[in-house]
Amino acid sequence: FYSLSPFFQIITQTNFLQRHFIEHMGDRHHQDLNGAYYGPSIPPPRKVSHSHGRGGGGCCGCIGDCLGCCGCCILSVIFNILITIAILLAIAALIIWLIFRPNAIKFHVADAKLTQFTLGADNNLRYNLDLNFTIRNPNRRIGVYYDQIEVRGYYGDERFGSSNVAPFYQGHKNTTEVGSKLEGQGLVVLNGGDRKDLDEDLKSGIYRIDAKLRLRVRFKFGLIKSWRFKPKVRCDLKVPLGSSNVTSGFQFQRTKCDIDF
């Protein structure tokens, strides 16, 4: 038994070393697994798209895409056509302007006579106003068709009467005189400010009346006639009452009107 003891000692030491090695490697492997892993990122899997119809990612991959693509093409064509038309119209307008060099028509109230302007307690206004206008066409190559002229009388913001002028044609570099008569009675409701102005006008005998013209005109360029325009004309007037014109010495002054096309 004693002769075999060295052999058992070697076996015992060998088993101890094996167990120690196995335990050491297990602990190290466990530490490696629990530690943070630093390494290159793993890219996500690539999505494989399956296109129908043509390959290469065109705008008409399917029927819906084809309809959308055709719609975009149609809208693009329409947009280009509209831009082209607008450019051509602008060029034509510029050429016409360079050829004819149009000047604005001028409106004046040459004379005004007010013989009655009385507002009753029932807000019924009785009025009698005569207006004479001069219309000047300063253009050498442009004639004007006045298809409609409506004269409206206003006191403050309230319209009290209107009348129409017969249509006519005005030639080149021509001055035309037209007359209009506003006469009658009607309901006129004035606000506080307009009522105050009317009281002041009654004392002075000079009435602040606005004459507004609503027009429908066409222009003639040689043999070409334009479409209808609807300019607005406004004339701010100070008109003396017939009897006050003699007593106060105030005379109506020729008044220029503003025109807005």
VOPAGU-2260 file (C-alpha; in pm, 1 decimal, decimal comma):
REM VOPAGU-2260
SITE   aa  ch    i         X         Y         Z
SITE  PHE   A    0       0,0       0,0       0,0
SITE  TYR   A    1     279,4     238,3      83,6
SITE  SER   A    2     452,6     151,5    -242,0
SITE  LEU   A    3     148,0     270,7    -434,5
SITE  SER   A    4     109,6     603,0    -249,1
SITE  PRO   A    5     321,2     808,7    -494,4
SITE  PHE   A    6     104,8     681,8    -777,0
SITE  PHE   A    7    -213,4     788,3    -595,7
SITE  GLN   A    8     -61,7    1127,8    -520,1
SITE  ILE   A    9       6,5    1188,4    -889,6
SITE  ILE   A   10    -348,9    1089,0    -979,7
SITE  THR   A   11    -489,8    1312,5    -706,9
SITE  GLN   A   12    -285,0    1613,3    -821,2
SITE  THR   A   13    -387,1    1551,2   -1182,5
SITE  ASN   A   14    -756,4    1544,3   -1091,2
SITE  PHE   A   15    -716,7    1863,7    -889,7
SITE  LEU   A   16    -552,1    2043,1   -1179,3
SITE  GLN   A   17    -828,1    1930,4   -1418,0
SITE  ARG   A   18   -1103,5    2054,9   -1187,6
SITE  HIS   A   19    -923,9    2385,4   -1133,8
SITE  PHE   A   20    -874,9    2433,6   -1509,2
SITE  ILE   A   21   -1241,0    2353,3   -1584,0
SITE  GLU   A   22   -1367,8    2593,6   -1316,3
SITE  HIS   A   23   -1135,6    2871,9   -1435,5
SITE  MET   A   24   -1246,7    2840,4   -1799,4
SITE  GLY   A   25   -1613,9    2831,7   -1698,5
SITE  ASP   A   26   -1582,2    3156,2   -1499,7
SITE  ARG   A   27   -1402,4    3329,8   -1783,4
SITE  HIS   A   28   -1664,2    3219,0   -2036,2
SITE  HIS   A   29   -1940,8    3344,8   -1807,1
SITE  GLN   A   30   -1767,0    3684,4   -1770,7
SITE  ASP   A   31   -1729,8    3717,1   -2149,8
SITE  LEU   A   32   -2096,4    3647,5   -2202,3
SITE  ASN   A   33   -2213,2    3898,3   -1939,6
SITE  GLY   A   34   -1990,0    4183,2   -2058,9
SITE  ALA   A   35   -2089,6    4448,7   -2317,8
SITE  TYR   A   36   -2037,6    4343,4   -2674,7
SITE  TYR   A   37   -1856,8    4592,4   -2892,2
SITE  GLY   A   38   -1842,1    4506,3   -3253,5
SITE  PRO   A   39   -1963,8    4607,5   -3599,3
SITE  SER   A   40   -2341,4    4677,4   -3626,6
SITE  ILE   A   41   -2546,8    4417,1   -3800,8
SITE  PRO   A   42   -2729,1    4578,2   -4096,9
SITE  PRO   A   43   -3108,6    4522,2   -4115,5
SITE  PRO   A   44   -3228,5    4278,5   -4376,7
SITE  ARG   A   45   -3293,4    4440,2   -4713,5
SITE  LYS   A   46   -3653,1    4458,0   -4833,6
SITE  VAL   A   47   -3703,9    4308,0   -5168,9
SITE  SER   A   48   -3966,9    4500,5   -5368,4
SITE  HIS   A   49   -4155,1    4321,5   -5635,9
SITE  SER   A   50   -4268,9    4570,4   -5903,9
SITE  HIS   A   51   -4535,7    4484,1   -6152,6
SITE  GLY   A   52   -4502,3    4573,3   -6515,3
SITE  ARG   A   53   -4186,1    4751,7   -6619,7
SITE  GLY   A   54   -3870,7    4720,7   -6419,6
SITE  GLY   A   55   -3648,2    5010,2   -6332,8
SITE  GLY   A   56   -3883,3    5213,5   -6105,3
SITE  GLY   A   57   -4074,3    5413,6   -6368,7
SITE  CYS   A   58   -4383,4    5617,7   -6278,3
SITE  CYS   A   59   -4612,3    5366,5   -6449,3
SITE  GLY   A   60   -4541,3    5054,0   -6250,2
SITE  CYS   A   61   -4907,6    4952,3   -6238,7
SITE  ILE   A   62   -5245,4    5072,1   -6364,9
SITE  GLY   A   63   -5289,5    5321,4   -6076,0
SITE  ASP   A   64   -4939,5    5460,6   -6126,2
SITE  CYS   A   65   -5003,3    5484,9   -6500,4
SITE  LEU   A   66   -5324,1    5686,0   -6447,5
SITE  GLY   A   67   -5148,0    5916,7   -6200,6
SITE  CYS   A   68   -4857,4    5963,2   -6440,1
SITE  CYS   A   69   -5092,4    6044,7   -6729,3
SITE  GLY   A   70   -5286,0    6290,1   -6508,4
SITE  CYS   A   71   -4964,8    6470,5   -6416,7
SITE  CYS   A   72   -4866,3    6487,9   -6782,6
SITE  ILE   A   73   -5207,3    6632,2   -6879,7
SITE  LEU   A   74   -5192,2    6895,6   -6603,5
SITE  SER   A   75   -4841,5    6988,6   -6709,7
SITE  VAL   A   76   -4950,8    7031,9   -7071,7
SITE  ILE   A   77   -5251,7    7244,8   -6971,6
SITE  PHE   A   78   -5034,2    7460,1   -6746,6
SITE  ASN   A   79   -4781,5    7516,8   -7024,7
SITE  ILE   A   80   -5060,4    7607,8   -7267,4
SITE  LEU   A   81   -5205,7    7864,0   -7024,3
SITE  ILE   A   82   -4863,9    8019,9   -6969,2
SITE  THR   A   83   -4809,1    8041,0   -7344,8
SITE  ILE   A   84   -5149,4    8206,9   -7397,7
SITE  ALA   A   85   -5080,9    8457,4   -7120,3
SITE  ILE   A   86   -4742,8    8546,6   -7270,6
SITE  LEU   A   87   -4894,0    8589,0   -7617,7
SITE  LEU   A   88   -5171,6    8812,7   -7481,7
SITE  ALA   A   89   -4917,6    9024,3   -7294,5
SITE  ILE   A   90   -4707,5    9061,8   -7609,6
SITE  ALA   A   91   -5017,5    9153,2   -7814,7
SITE  ALA   A   92   -5125,2    9411,0   -7554,7
SITE  LEU   A   93   -4775,8    9561,7   -7555,8
SITE  ILE   A   94   -4774,7    9584,1   -7937,1
SITE  ILE   A   95   -5119,6    9749,1   -7938,5
SITE  TRP   A   96   -5009,3    9996,9   -7673,8
SITE  LEU   A   97   -4693,3   10083,8   -7867,5
SITE  ILE   A   98   -4892,7   10135,5   -8187,7
SITE  PHE   A   99   -5188,6   10332,3   -8054,1
SITE  ARG   A  100   -5042,7   10487,5   -7736,2
SITE  PRO   A  101   -5382,3   10509,8   -7559,0
SITE  ASN   A  102   -5453,8   10797,1   -7321,9
SITE  ALA   A  103   -5715,7   10802,7   -7048,7
SITE  ILE   A  104   -6054,6   10952,9   -7123,0
SITE  LYS   A  105   -6128,2   11268,8   -6925,1
SITE  PHE   A  106   -6460,8   11351,5   -6759,4
SITE  HIS   A  107   -6561,3   11693,3   -6624,1
SITE  VAL   A  108   -6880,5   11838,4   -6484,5
SITE  ALA   A  109   -6901,7   12163,2   -6677,3
SITE  ASP   A  110   -7215,2   12295,2   -6507,3
SITE  ALA   A  111   -7458,7   12197,1   -6233,6
SITE  LYS   A  112   -7786,7   12357,1   -6129,2
SITE  LEU   A  113   -7973,6   12260,8   -5812,9
SITE  THR   A  114   -8322,7   12406,6   -5781,5
SITE  GLN   A  115   -8461,4   12179,5   -5509,0
SITE  PHE   A  116   -8311,4   11966,6   -5234,9
SITE  THR   A  117   -8549,7   11928,6   -4941,1
SITE  LEU   A  118   -8558,7   11643,8   -4690,0
SITE  GLY   A  119   -8887,6   11612,6   -4506,2
SITE  ALA   A  120   -8957,4   11480,2   -4159,0
SITE  ASP   A  121   -9062,5   11148,7   -4313,1
SITE  ASN   A  122   -8713,1   11114,2   -4475,3
SITE  ASN   A  123   -8865,9   11181,9   -4814,4
SITE  LEU   A  124   -8617,1   11379,4   -5026,9
SITE  ARG   A  125   -8738,1   11605,3   -5308,1
SITE  TYR   A  126   -8464,2   11697,9   -5554,9
SITE  ASN   A  127   -8408,7   11865,7   -5889,1
SITE  LEU   A  128   -8054,4   11865,6   -6025,3
SITE  ASP   A  129   -7926,6   11933,8   -6378,8
SITE  LEU   A  130   -7575,6   11817,7   -6472,3
SITE  ASN   A  131   -7375,0   11887,7   -6787,1
SITE  PHE   A  132   -7072,1   11667,6   -6856,4
SITE  THR   A  133   -6785,7   11706,1   -7102,1
SITE  ILE   A  134   -6613,6   11385,9   -7214,3
SITE  ARG   A  135   -6278,1   11420,9   -7384,6
SITE  ASN   A  136   -6120,6   11148,4   -7599,0
SITE  PRO   A  137   -5756,4   11260,1   -7647,5
SITE  ASN   A  138   -5653,3   10959,1   -7859,6
SITE  ARG   A  139   -5564,4   10995,2   -8226,9
SITE  ARG   A  140   -5629,6   10637,0   -8332,8
SITE  ILE   A  141   -5885,7   10511,1   -8082,6
SITE  GLY   A  142   -6260,9   10564,8   -8090,5
SITE  VAL   A  143   -6496,9   10492,7   -7802,2
SITE  TYR   A  144   -6841,3   10333,8   -7803,2
SITE  TYR   A  145   -7046,5   10440,2   -7499,2
SITE  ASP   A  146   -7301,8   10160,7   -7487,6
SITE  GLN   A  147   -7438,8   10268,7   -7151,3
SITE  ILE   A  148   -7402,9   10571,7   -6925,9
SITE  GLU   A  149   -7596,5   10578,6   -6600,1
SITE  VAL   A  150   -7571,3   10889,8   -6381,0
SITE  ARG   A  151   -7642,9   10843,9   -6012,1
SITE  GLY   A  152   -7678,1   11113,5   -5749,5
SITE  TYR   A  153   -7553,7   11054,0   -5395,0
SITE  TYR   A  154   -7568,1   11250,6   -5074,8
SITE  GLY   A  155   -7323,4   11095,6   -4831,9
SITE  ASP   A  156   -7363,6   10721,5   -4871,4
SITE  GLU   A  157   -7726,7   10734,9   -4985,6
SITE  ARG   A  158   -7834,6   10734,9   -5349,0
SITE  PHE   A  159   -8128,6   10962,7   -5417,0
SITE  GLY   A  160   -8174,4   10946,4   -5794,5
SITE  SER   A  161   -8045,7   10824,6   -6130,2
SITE  SER   A  162   -8089,3   10880,2   -6504,4
SITE  ASN   A  163   -7952,3   10735,1   -6827,8
SITE  VAL   A  164   -7775,7   10900,0   -7119,4
SITE  ALA   A  165   -7841,9   10780,6   -7474,9
SITE  PRO   A  166   -7558,7   10563,2   -7620,4
SITE  PHE   A  167   -7322,7   10725,1   -7871,9
SITE  TYR   A  168   -6987,5   10684,9   -8046,1
SITE  GLN   A  169   -6701,7   10927,4   -7985,8
SITE  GLY   A  170   -6437,6   10973,0   -8253,6
SITE  HIS   A  171   -6067,8   11052,8   -8232,8
SITE  LYS   A  172   -5954,4   11364,3   -8041,5
SITE  ASN   A  173   -6311,5   11464,1   -7974,3
SITE  THR   A  174   -6493,1   11640,4   -7689,4
SITE  THR   A  175   -6858,5   11552,4   -7637,8
SITE  GLU   A  176   -7107,9   11728,2   -7411,9
SITE  VAL   A  177   -7387,6   11526,6   -7251,0
SITE  GLY   A  178   -7658,5   11635,0   -7013,0
SITE  SER   A  179   -7839,9   11455,2   -6735,1
SITE  LYS   A  180   -8135,6   11551,1   -6516,8
SITE  LEU   A  181   -8203,5   11404,6   -6172,4
SITE  GLU   A  182   -8553,3   11492,5   -6062,0
SITE  GLY   A  183   -8811,2   11337,5   -5831,7
SITE  GLN   A  184   -8850,3   11225,4   -5474,7
SITE  GLY   A  185   -8757,3   10920,1   -5275,5
SITE  LEU   A  186   -8689,8   10779,2   -4932,1
SITE  VAL   A  187   -8342,1   10869,7   -4806,8
SITE  VAL   A  188   -8228,9   10768,3   -4456,4
SITE  LEU   A  189   -7918,2   10961,6   -4348,3
SITE  ASN   A  190   -7689,9   10859,8   -4065,8
SITE  GLY   A  191   -7573,4   11097,5   -3793,7
SITE  GLY   A  192   -7275,6   11234,5   -3986,1
SITE  ASP   A  193   -7467,7   11287,5   -4310,2
SITE  ARG   A  194   -7752,5   11452,4   -4120,6
SITE  LYS   A  195   -7504,6   11695,3   -3966,0
SITE  ASP   A  196   -7358,6   11772,7   -4309,2
SITE  LEU   A  197   -7706,5   11839,4   -4445,7
SITE  ASP   A  198   -7779,4   12087,1   -4165,5
SITE  GLU   A  199   -7456,5   12271,6   -4247,7
SITE  ASP   A  200   -7541,6   12270,9   -4619,6
SITE  LEU   A  201   -7887,3   12413,7   -4544,1
SITE  LYS   A  202   -7727,1   12707,0   -4362,2
SITE  SER   A  203   -7464,3   12775,7   -4628,6
SITE  GLY   A  204   -7688,5   12701,7   -4927,3
SITE  ILE   A  205   -7410,1   12494,6   -5087,8
SITE  TYR   A  206   -7469,3   12120,5   -5109,6
SITE  ARG   A  207   -7202,5   11851,2   -5120,8
SITE  ILE   A  208   -7338,6   11609,0   -5377,8
SITE  ASP   A  209   -7159,9   11319,1   -5548,0
SITE  ALA   A  210   -7235,1   11224,3   -5907,6
SITE  LYS   A  211   -7129,6   10870,9   -6000,0
SITE  LEU   A  212   -7132,7   10731,9   -6352,8
SITE  ARG   A  213   -7157,0   10364,0   -6439,5
SITE  LEU   A  214   -7033,4   10301,4   -6793,2
SITE  ARG   A  215   -7013,7   10023,2   -7047,6
SITE  VAL   A  216   -6764,4   10116,9   -7316,6
SITE  ARG   A  217   -6582,9    9955,2   -7607,1
SITE  PHE   A  218   -6273,1   10081,9   -7782,8
SITE  LYS   A  219   -6219,8   10079,9   -8157,5
SITE  PHE   A  220   -5867,3   10026,5   -8294,3
SITE  GLY   A  221   -5898,7   10073,0   -8668,4
SITE  LEU   A  222   -6131,9    9789,2   -8771,6
SITE  ILE   A  223   -6093,7    9605,5   -8440,2
SITE  LYS   A  224   -6337,4    9651,4   -8152,4
SITE  SER   A  225   -6247,2    9555,0   -7800,8
SITE  TRP   A  226   -6461,3    9375,9   -7547,1
SITE  ARG   A  227   -6671,9    9579,2   -7302,9
SITE  PHE   A  228   -6514,8    9760,7   -7011,3
SITE  LYS   A  229   -6706,3    9884,0   -6707,8
SITE  PRO   A  230   -6522,4   10189,1   -6574,6
SITE  LYS   A  231   -6655,6   10390,0   -6281,5
SITE  VAL   A  232   -6650,8   10768,7   -6269,6
SITE  ARG   A  233   -6692,2   10978,3   -5956,1
SITE  CYS   A  234   -6742,4   11353,7   -5937,2
SITE  ASP   A  235   -6735,1   11530,2   -5598,7
SITE  LEU   A  236   -6946,9   11842,0   -5639,5
SITE  LYS   A  237   -7033,2   12152,4   -5444,5
SITE  VAL   A  238   -7356,6   12282,7   -5591,8
SITE  PRO   A  239   -7533,6   12598,0   -5472,0
SITE  LEU   A  240   -7908,8   12600,2   -5441,4
SITE  GLY   A  241   -8071,4   12818,4   -5710,3
SITE  SER   A  242   -8166,7   13107,1   -5477,7
SITE  SER   A  243   -7841,1   13084,8   -5279,0
SITE  ASN   A  244   -7641,7   13125,4   -5597,9
SITE  VAL   A  245   -7764,1   13487,0   -5619,6
SITE  THR   A  246   -7744,9   13581,9   -5250,6
SITE  SER   A  247   -7413,7   13421,9   -5153,6
SITE  GLY   A  248   -7230,9   13494,8   -5478,1
SITE  PHE   A  249   -7096,9   13136,0   -5496,9
SITE  GLN   A  250   -7062,8   13010,6   -5852,3
SITE  PHE   A  251   -7031,1   12646,5   -5947,4
SITE  GLN   A  252   -6677,5   12558,2   -6054,2
SITE  ARG   A  253   -6595,4   12322,7   -6337,7
SITE  THR   A  254   -6504,3   11995,3   -6162,6
SITE  LYS   A  255   -6277,4   11714,8   -6281,0
SITE  CYS   A  256   -6397,8   11361,4   -6222,3
SITE  ASP   A  257   -6197,3   11055,0   -6125,8
SITE  ILE   A  258   -6220,2   10749,8   -6351,4
SITE  ASP   A  259   -6139,5   10395,4   -6245,7
SITE  PHE   A  260   -6118,0   10117,2   -6504,2
